[in-house]
Amino acid sequence: MSASEGDFVTPGTLVGIPGDGQLGKGLHVSDGGAVAVVAGTLVSSGGVISVDSSRPPLNIPEMGDVLIGEVNRLNEKTAEIRVLHIEGRTGGHRDVPALKLYADIFVSELVDRFIPSAGDAMRKRDIVRAKIIKTEPMLKASTKGNPDLGVLYACCPSCGAELVTSDATPDFNVACPRCDYRAFRVLSNGFGHGFVIPEGSDLQPLNRPGQRWTEEAESTLGHDGARPYLSPVADHRRGWSHEIPASARRSPSSRGRGGGGGGGRPQREMHAADCTLCGTATKVPFKPTPGKPLRCRDCMEKVEAGKASKDDLARERGVMKEARSKAGETMGTKLFIGGVSYEATEDELRKLFSPHGELKEVHMAMDRETGRPRGFAFVTFASKKSGEAAIKALKGTEFKGRRISVEESTSGGSRGGGRRGGGGRRRQHR
């Protein structure tokens, strides 16, 4: 069967040419008749039959695009959405290339409110409107900053009924009309209305931006890095009439605020610390690192809002500098030794460095597969002055037939800029 005007053809497709028709671009006459040599659509103009091989541009999300997507997966701190449609673009409904088919919404980009886990604000199969905020190396999206962004449609994870807005329960803004399910969603003004938002629709008060959670609501959220399925609010296998397992049950005394007992999660060990900005005494669930910023909740919010003065920040830098100086003498210093001979031993390194001060540790890096030395080592002195003296005396020294390099090690034992988390800022709440 021969193709005719308007048909899509590929190379080798037979094309029917009217008696008075002429061959145009993309066609060739063979013994069997006219055939297409390119892929495209057959068009006719003035009796000339040709193949229009033009194609619409690829449907690739770009920075600032607003898309419609379906929540495909919930991770600890991100909601992964599958791109279904790109708004405001001709052909935005067409399929998206595989490498740009999914976008992540980080938990801090969901709403202007503290959300511990992405599963506490979205659920799998929810339909959302989101804005692209990053395209490389992978798509990142946000539902903040625009009342039209957020969840457009959600069904009950327990029974499948379409959820409706509700403010009957403090902090929860959606409920199931069929069962007892209730939860929080990052609502768009278009929730429950489809993709066209009615004029005057304003559901943002239900998102309670900037507000704290009530005690009842906070006890159900996915704190402590819990996976979303450990949050009763987010779990499709649980309803509100069931008995919450002990592993997921929370109480005010089990959230690391100084209480004990209660049968909740094991309480984190708390460490005393002072806010580096205002000096207020507080407690944190990790061992503070001298010289690193550690701020109480009020100071953290003050800095993030840009309300901290230059004098406040300068005074904080002085506090951290003094802390680093004191820590240098009590915590010692770790040196990186490069160019170490493969024949050297840890005892020989210890003998080389021990004349310059008390050693706390000597570690020779070994290859896990072969068990052979990797050509570098770490030497830790009990004091910073001893380490500085060793660097000055031994840098460039010949040892076992090779010249070694000696320098202060960065945090984590890596060289140069390869720190992992060395410059990160820890946030704390009082």
PAZANU-737429 format. One record per residue (C-alpha): residue number from 1; x, y, z. Coordinates in steps of 0.02 Angstrom, whole numbers, padded with zeros to 5 digits. Example, Ala and Ser with C-alpha at 12.3 -4.5 7.8 and 13.67 -1.06 7.14 Angstrom:
<k:1 x:00615 y:-00225 z:00390>
<k:2 x:00684 y:-00053 z:00357>
//
This chain:
<k:1 x:00000 y:00000 z:00000>
<k:2 x:00070 y:00168 z:-00050>
<k:3 x:00073 y:00319 z:00065>
<k:4 x:-00021 y:00476 z:00014>
<k:5 x:-00024 y:00659 z:00063>
<k:6 x:-00032 y:00684 z:00250>
<k:7 x:00042 y:00514 z:00294>
<k:8 x:00199 y:00495 z:00398>
<k:9 x:00335 y:00402 z:00302>
<k:10 x:00505 y:00330 z:00342>
<k:11 x:00650 y:00288 z:00223>
<k:12 x:00594 y:00151 z:00103>
<k:13 x:00406 y:00185 z:00115>
<k:14 x:00318 y:00175 z:-00055>
<k:15 x:00236 y:00338 z:-00104>
<k:16 x:00090 y:00355 z:-00224>
<k:17 x:00117 y:00495 z:-00352>
<k:18 x:-00034 y:00562 z:-00450>
<k:19 x:-00019 y:00556 z:-00639>
<k:20 x:00022 y:00740 z:-00654>
<k:21 x:00121 y:00748 z:-00492>
<k:22 x:00305 y:00787 z:-00479>
<k:23 x:00436 y:00724 z:-00357>
<k:24 x:00502 y:00847 z:-00230>
<k:25 x:00627 y:00841 z:-00087>
<k:26 x:00642 y:00680 z:00012>
<k:27 x:00582 y:00564 z:-00128>
<k:28 x:00672 y:00452 z:-00252>
<k:29 x:00612 y:00349 z:-00401>
<k:30 x:00665 y:00167 z:-00405>
<k:31 x:00613 y:00016 z:-00508>
<k:32 x:00468 y:-00012 z:-00390>
<k:33 x:00407 y:00168 z:-00394>
<k:34 x:00433 y:00322 z:-00285>
<k:35 x:00502 y:00291 z:-00111>
<k:36 x:00540 y:00406 z:00035>
<k:37 x:00724 y:00430 z:00079>
<k:38 x:00694 y:00529 z:00241>
<k:39 x:00568 y:00520 z:00382>
<k:40 x:00429 y:00648 z:00386>
<k:41 x:00255 y:00694 z:00326>
<k:42 x:00202 y:00692 z:00142>
<k:43 x:00149 y:00864 z:00083>
<k:44 x:00091 y:00931 z:-00085>
<k:45 x:00120 y:01107 z:-00152>
<k:46 x:00078 y:01156 z:-00331>
<k:47 x:00076 y:00974 z:-00386>
<k:48 x:00248 y:00939 z:-00309>
<k:49 x:00247 y:00796 z:-00184>
<k:50 x:00386 y:00805 z:-00052>
<k:51 x:00428 y:00748 z:00123>
<k:52 x:00423 y:00877 z:00262>
<k:53 x:00553 y:00812 z:00385>
<k:54 x:00538 y:00955 z:00509>
<k:55 x:00505 y:00904 z:00689>
<k:56 x:00441 y:01001 z:00838>
<k:57 x:00578 y:01048 z:00963>
<k:58 x:00620 y:00927 z:01102>
<k:59 x:00509 y:00945 z:01254>
<k:60 x:00647 y:00977 z:01381>
<k:61 x:00610 y:01069 z:01545>
<k:62 x:00707 y:01231 z:01562>
<k:63 x:00746 y:01347 z:01707>
<k:64 x:00589 y:01434 z:01767>
<k:65 x:00467 y:01316 z:01680>
<k:66 x:00310 y:01270 z:01776>
<k:67 x:00267 y:01087 z:01760>
<k:68 x:00133 y:00965 z:01811>
<k:69 x:00200 y:00804 z:01885>
<k:70 x:00153 y:00649 z:01982>
<k:71 x:00242 y:00603 z:02143>
<k:72 x:00335 y:00445 z:02095>
<k:73 x:00443 y:00411 z:02248>
<k:74 x:00472 y:00479 z:02423>
<k:75 x:00647 y:00482 z:02491>
<k:76 x:00705 y:00540 z:02661>
<k:77 x:00728 y:00722 z:02611>
<k:78 x:00661 y:00731 z:02433>
<k:79 x:00501 y:00698 z:02337>
<k:80 x:00534 y:00631 z:02161>
<k:81 x:00404 y:00684 z:02033>
<k:82 x:00377 y:00619 z:01856>
<k:83 x:00354 y:00759 z:01730>
<k:84 x:00185 y:00746 z:01642>
<k:85 x:00163 y:00917 z:01562>
<k:86 x:00256 y:01082 z:01542>
<k:87 x:00138 y:01231 z:01553>
<k:88 x:00141 y:01377 z:01432>
<k:89 x:00234 y:01283 z:01296>
<k:90 x:00170 y:01221 z:01128>
<k:91 x:00181 y:01033 z:01136>
<k:92 x:00213 y:01037 z:01323>
<k:93 x:00107 y:00881 z:01340>
<k:94 x:00228 y:00777 z:01237>
<k:95 x:00345 y:00652 z:01317>
<k:96 x:00503 y:00717 z:01399>
<k:97 x:00675 y:00637 z:01364>
<k:98 x:00718 y:00501 z:01488>
<k:99 x:00860 y:00599 z:01569>
<k:100 x:00741 y:00743 z:01608>
<k:101 x:00588 y:00640 z:01652>
<k:102 x:00604 y:00657 z:01841>
<k:103 x:00631 y:00806 z:01955>
<k:104 x:00672 y:00811 z:02140>
<k:105 x:00590 y:00929 z:02263>
<k:106 x:00701 y:00948 z:02417>
<k:107 x:00612 y:00955 z:02585>
<k:108 x:00663 y:01137 z:02610>
<k:109 x:00582 y:01184 z:02443>
<k:110 x:00409 y:01117 z:02487>
<k:111 x:00336 y:01260 z:02589>
<k:112 x:00389 y:01402 z:02705>
<k:113 x:00371 y:01290 z:02856>
<k:114 x:00479 y:01162 z:02946>
<k:115 x:00446 y:00993 z:02865>
<k:116 x:00552 y:00848 z:02936>
<k:117 x:00520 y:00726 z:02794>
<k:118 x:00456 y:00747 z:02616>
<k:119 x:00327 y:00612 z:02652>
<k:120 x:00245 y:00727 z:02780>
<k:121 x:00190 y:00850 z:02644>
<k:122 x:00165 y:00743 z:02488>
<k:123 x:00117 y:00564 z:02452>
<k:124 x:00146 y:00447 z:02307>
<k:125 x:00021 y:00475 z:02164>
<k:126 x:-00012 y:00655 z:02214>
<k:127 x:-00023 y:00773 z:02064>
<k:128 x:00078 y:00932 z:02092>
<k:129 x:00121 y:01094 z:02004>
<k:130 x:00304 y:01142 z:02029>
<k:131 x:00433 y:01264 z:01959>
<k:132 x:00603 y:01210 z:01891>
<k:133 x:00744 y:01292 z:01990>
<k:134 x:00892 y:01190 z:01927>
<k:135 x:00922 y:01090 z:01768>
<k:136 x:01096 y:01016 z:01786>
<k:137 x:01155 y:00887 z:01823>
<k:138 x:00975 y:00839 z:01863>
<k:139 x:00809 y:00928 z:01876>
<k:140 x:00768 y:01014 z:02040>
<k:141 x:00597 y:01091 z:02071>
<k:142 x:00509 y:01195 z:02203>
<k:143 x:00330 y:01222 z:02263>
<k:144 x:00376 y:01377 z:02365>
<k:145 x:00353 y:01561 z:02324>
<k:146 x:00195 y:01550 z:02219>
<k:147 x:00020 y:01510 z:02286>
<k:148 x:-00021 y:01419 z:02124>
<k:149 x:00118 y:01291 z:02158>
<k:150 x:00089 y:01137 z:02263>
<k:151 x:-00024 y:00984 z:02267>
<k:152 x:-00170 y:00993 z:02144>
<k:153 x:-00246 y:00822 z:02177>
<k:154 x:-00223 y:00689 z:02311>
<k:155 x:-00312 y:00527 z:02348>
<k:156 x:-00328 y:00442 z:02516>
<k:157 x:-00181 y:00320 z:02540>
<k:158 x:-00296 y:00209 z:02645>
<k:159 x:-00455 y:00193 z:02540>
<k:160 x:-00422 y:00284 z:02376>
<k:161 x:-00555 y:00420 z:02392>
<k:162 x:-00513 y:00596 z:02332>
<k:163 x:-00455 y:00703 z:02478>
<k:164 x:-00539 y:00869 z:02519>
<k:165 x:-00477 y:01021 z:02613>
<k:166 x:-00515 y:01025 z:02798>
<k:167 x:-00462 y:01131 z:02948>
<k:168 x:-00555 y:01025 z:03076>
<k:169 x:-00392 y:00955 z:03149>
<k:170 x:-00251 y:01073 z:03202>
<k:171 x:-00106 y:01073 z:03077>
<k:172 x:-00187 y:00952 z:02955>
<k:173 x:-00267 y:01027 z:02800>
<k:174 x:-00340 y:00878 z:02704>
<k:175 x:-00457 y:00739 z:02754>
<k:176 x:-00540 y:00588 z:02675>
<k:177 x:-00730 y:00601 z:02662>
<k:178 x:-00745 y:00410 z:02671>
<k:179 x:-00626 y:00353 z:02811>
<k:180 x:-00534 y:00431 z:02958>
<k:181 x:-00375 y:00479 z:02861>
<k:182 x:-00313 y:00657 z:02887>
<k:183 x:-00146 y:00733 z:02843>
<k:184 x:-00048 y:00885 z:02785>
<k:185 x:-00017 y:00927 z:02602>
<k:186 x:00075 y:01074 z:02525>
<k:187 x:-00082 y:01141 z:02442>
<k:188 x:-00092 y:01240 z:02281>
<k:189 x:-00234 y:01363 z:02261>
<k:190 x:-00292 y:01245 z:02124>
<k:191 x:-00313 y:01096 z:02242>
<k:192 x:-00478 y:01011 z:02204>
<k:193 x:-00511 y:01120 z:02051>
<k:194 x:-00405 y:01038 z:01918>
<k:195 x:-00271 y:01130 z:01820>
<k:196 x:-00372 y:01291 z:01801>
<k:197 x:-00372 y:01392 z:01963>
<k:198 x:-00536 y:01482 z:01997>
<k:199 x:-00523 y:01669 z:02024>
<k:200 x:-00515 y:01712 z:02208>
<k:201 x:-00461 y:01539 z:02266>
<k:202 x:-00346 y:01556 z:02418>
<k:203 x:-00296 y:01397 z:02509>
<k:204 x:-00128 y:01461 z:02574>
<k:205 x:-00188 y:01491 z:02754>
<k:206 x:-00215 y:01302 z:02765>
<k:207 x:-00028 y:01277 z:02733>
<k:208 x:00005 y:01380 z:02892>
<k:209 x:00168 y:01456 z:02828>
<k:210 x:00291 y:01503 z:02965>
<k:211 x:00191 y:01419 z:03103>
<k:212 x:00253 y:01287 z:03224>
<k:213 x:00173 y:01115 z:03233>
<k:214 x:00060 y:01072 z:03378>
<k:215 x:00114 y:00936 z:03499>
<k:216 x:-00014 y:00815 z:03425>
<k:217 x:00046 y:00843 z:03248>
<k:218 x:00232 y:00843 z:03286>
<k:219 x:00223 y:00673 z:03369>
<k:220 x:00172 y:00598 z:03200>
<k:221 x:00303 y:00679 z:03088>
<k:222 x:00455 y:00591 z:03015>
<k:223 x:00592 y:00659 z:03130>
<k:224 x:00769 y:00594 z:03161>
<k:225 x:00799 y:00554 z:02978>
<k:226 x:00658 y:00427 z:02977>
<k:227 x:00605 y:00362 z:02808>
<k:228 x:00433 y:00425 z:02756>
<k:229 x:00356 y:00255 z:02784>
<k:230 x:00395 y:00271 z:02970>
<k:231 x:00281 y:00422 z:02979>
<k:232 x:00100 y:00372 z:03014>
<k:233 x:00042 y:00527 z:02918>
<k:234 x:00131 y:00467 z:02761>
<k:235 x:00109 y:00280 z:02766>
<k:236 x:-00022 y:00204 z:02650>
<k:237 x:-00024 y:00047 z:02757>
<k:238 x:-00086 y:00136 z:02912>
<k:239 x:-00244 y:00228 z:02959>
<k:240 x:-00281 y:00332 z:03113>
<k:241 x:-00383 y:00198 z:03199>
<k:242 x:-00237 y:00076 z:03213>
<k:243 x:-00113 y:00057 z:03354>
<k:244 x:00050 y:00140 z:03301>
<k:245 x:00199 y:00021 z:03320>
<k:246 x:00320 y:00062 z:03460>
<k:247 x:00459 y:00092 z:03333>
<k:248 x:00359 y:00236 z:03257>
<k:249 x:00269 y:00301 z:03411>
<k:250 x:00327 y:00469 z:03475>
<k:251 x:00298 y:00569 z:03630>
<k:252 x:00362 y:00738 z:03690>
<k:253 x:00489 y:00647 z:03799>
<k:254 x:00563 y:00547 z:03654>
<k:255 x:00609 y:00691 z:03539>
<k:256 x:00777 y:00729 z:03616>
<k:257 x:00721 y:00875 z:03726>
<k:258 x:00782 y:00811 z:03892>
<k:259 x:00640 y:00695 z:03943>
<k:260 x:00654 y:00510 z:03979>
<k:261 x:00548 y:00354 z:03967>
<k:262 x:00388 y:00351 z:03868>
<k:263 x:00428 y:00201 z:03758>
<k:264 x:00477 y:00309 z:03607>
<k:265 x:00638 y:00313 z:03510>
<k:266 x:00801 y:00307 z:03610>
<k:267 x:00846 y:00483 z:03666>
<k:268 x:00998 y:00560 z:03584>
<k:269 x:01146 y:00606 z:03691>
<k:270 x:01146 y:00794 z:03717>
<k:271 x:01304 y:00899 z:03734>
<k:272 x:01317 y:01067 z:03820>
<k:273 x:01369 y:01211 z:03707>
<k:274 x:01363 y:01400 z:03692>
<k:275 x:01290 y:01494 z:03543>
<k:276 x:01436 y:01570 z:03448>
<k:277 x:01333 y:01725 z:03406>
<k:278 x:01249 y:01774 z:03570>
<k:279 x:01336 y:01660 z:03696>
<k:280 x:01175 y:01583 z:03762>
<k:281 x:01198 y:01412 z:03841>
<k:282 x:01108 y:01271 z:03750>
<k:283 x:01118 y:01085 z:03715>
<k:284 x:01148 y:00999 z:03548>
<k:285 x:01132 y:00816 z:03492>
<k:286 x:01313 y:00807 z:03431>
<k:287 x:01485 y:00845 z:03498>
<k:288 x:01523 y:01027 z:03452>
<k:289 x:01675 y:01061 z:03342>
<k:290 x:01782 y:01204 z:03410>
<k:291 x:01791 y:01348 z:03288>
<k:292 x:01633 y:01303 z:03192>
<k:293 x:01475 y:01413 z:03199>
<k:294 x:01344 y:01343 z:03317>
<k:295 x:01190 y:01452 z:03338>
<k:296 x:01034 y:01442 z:03442>
<k:297 x:00865 y:01447 z:03353>
<k:298 x:00841 y:01635 z:03377>
<k:299 x:01014 y:01678 z:03310>
<k:300 x:00996 y:01556 z:03165>
<k:301 x:00833 y:01640 z:03112>
<k:302 x:00913 y:01810 z:03138>
<k:303 x:01058 y:01768 z:03020>
<k:304 x:00948 y:01687 z:02888>
<k:305 x:00834 y:01840 z:02888>
<k:306 x:00985 y:01953 z:02862>
<k:307 x:00955 y:02044 z:03027>
<k:308 x:01124 y:02003 z:03106>
<k:309 x:01234 y:02159 z:03110>
<k:310 x:01413 y:02166 z:03049>
<k:311 x:01470 y:02190 z:03228>
<k:312 x:01377 y:02032 z:03282>
<k:313 x:01457 y:01928 z:03145>
<k:314 x:01630 y:02003 z:03176>
<k:315 x:01615 y:01962 z:03361>
<k:316 x:01563 y:01783 z:03315>
<k:317 x:01716 y:01763 z:03204>
<k:318 x:01825 y:01817 z:03350>
<k:319 x:01743 y:01688 z:03464>
<k:320 x:01771 y:01549 z:03336>
<k:321 x:01952 y:01602 z:03305>
<k:322 x:01989 y:01596 z:03491>
<k:323 x:01905 y:01425 z:03505>
<k:324 x:02011 y:01357 z:03362>
<k:325 x:02169 y:01423 z:03442>
<k:326 x:02131 y:01341 z:03609>
<k:327 x:02079 y:01178 z:03527>
<k:328 x:02242 y:01170 z:03431>
<k:329 x:02340 y:01143 z:03590>
<k:330 x:02221 y:01021 z:03673>
<k:331 x:02167 y:00919 z:03522>
<k:332 x:02335 y:00908 z:03435>
<k:333 x:02362 y:00914 z:03248>
<k:334 x:02356 y:00786 z:03107>
<k:335 x:02486 y:00787 z:02969>
<k:336 x:02476 y:00714 z:02794>
<k:337 x:02636 y:00629 z:02736>
<k:338 x:02650 y:00606 z:02547>
<k:339 x:02779 y:00517 z:02441>
<k:340 x:02808 y:00380 z:02570>
<k:341 x:02913 y:00233 z:02510>
<k:342 x:02816 y:00073 z:02482>
<k:343 x:02948 y:-00016 z:02586>
<k:344 x:02924 y:00097 z:02739>
<k:345 x:02835 y:00038 z:02897>
<k:346 x:02734 y:00129 z:03029>
<k:347 x:02871 y:00098 z:03157>
<k:348 x:02998 y:00183 z:03043>
<k:349 x:02882 y:00332 z:03021>
<k:350 x:02857 y:00341 z:03208>
<k:351 x:03046 y:00342 z:03234>
<k:352 x:03065 y:00483 z:03106>
<k:353 x:02932 y:00597 z:03181>
<k:354 x:02942 y:00561 z:03368>
<k:355 x:03094 y:00675 z:03400>
<k:356 x:02982 y:00825 z:03362>
<k:357 x:02850 y:00792 z:03495>
<k:358 x:02730 y:00670 z:03574>
<k:359 x:02638 y:00563 z:03446>
<k:360 x:02458 y:00510 z:03469>
<k:361 x:02442 y:00403 z:03312>
<k:362 x:02536 y:00346 z:03156>
<k:363 x:02432 y:00273 z:03015>
<k:364 x:02497 y:00203 z:02851>
<k:365 x:02365 y:00198 z:02713>
<k:366 x:02348 y:00023 z:02639>
<k:367 x:02260 y:-00039 z:02481>
<k:368 x:02109 y:-00143 z:02531>
<k:369 x:02125 y:-00265 z:02387>
<k:370 x:02312 y:-00294 z:02377>
<k:371 x:02359 y:-00256 z:02558>
<k:372 x:02507 y:-00152 z:02496>
<k:373 x:02549 y:00026 z:02554>
<k:374 x:02471 y:00166 z:02450>
<k:375 x:02617 y:00287 z:02467>
<k:376 x:02550 y:00406 z:02599>
<k:377 x:02519 y:00410 z:02786>
<k:378 x:02447 y:00514 z:02929>
<k:379 x:02540 y:00564 z:03087>
<k:380 x:02448 y:00644 z:03233>
<k:381 x:02543 y:00747 z:03362>
<k:382 x:02478 y:00784 z:03536>
<k:383 x:02504 y:00971 z:03513>
<k:384 x:02492 y:01094 z:03370>
<k:385 x:02666 y:01165 z:03405>
<k:386 x:02743 y:00992 z:03385>
<k:387 x:02655 y:00969 z:03219>
<k:388 x:02715 y:01138 z:03155>
<k:389 x:02893 y:01095 z:03208>
<k:390 x:02885 y:00928 z:03116>
<k:391 x:02822 y:01011 z:02956>
<k:392 x:02964 y:01138 z:02961>
<k:393 x:03098 y:01008 z:02997>
<k:394 x:03043 y:00863 z:02886>
<k:395 x:02959 y:00941 z:02733>
<k:396 x:03056 y:00883 z:02580>
<k:397 x:03165 y:00764 z:02682>
<k:398 x:03231 y:00607 z:02596>
<k:399 x:03159 y:00453 z:02680>
<k:400 x:03190 y:00274 z:02619>
<k:401 x:03250 y:00338 z:02450>
<k:402 x:03104 y:00460 z:02418>
<k:403 x:03073 y:00643 z:02461>
<k:404 x:02919 y:00657 z:02571>
<k:405 x:02794 y:00800 z:02580>
<k:406 x:02731 y:00850 z:02752>
<k:407 x:02580 y:00963 z:02777>
<k:408 x:02434 y:00986 z:02894>
<k:409 x:02290 y:00870 z:02850>
<k:410 x:02118 y:00939 z:02812>
<k:411 x:01967 y:00870 z:02906>
<k:412 x:01923 y:00694 z:02857>
<k:413 x:02101 y:00651 z:02808>
<k:414 x:02086 y:00718 z:02630>
<k:415 x:02202 y:00842 z:02547>
<k:416 x:02169 y:01013 z:02475>
<k:417 x:01987 y:01057 z:02449>
<k:418 x:01921 y:00880 z:02466>
<k:419 x:01832 y:00909 z:02630>
<k:420 x:01669 y:00826 z:02664>
<k:421 x:01562 y:00934 z:02770>
<k:422 x:01712 y:01028 z:02841>
<k:423 x:01634 y:01197 z:02806>
<k:424 x:01454 y:01149 z:02838>
<k:425 x:01351 y:01245 z:02962>
<k:426 x:01260 y:01149 z:03094>
<k:427 x:01090 y:01212 z:03145>
<k:428 x:01027 y:01189 z:03319>
<k:429 x:00869 y:01221 z:03416>
<k:430 x:00859 y:01265 z:03596>
//
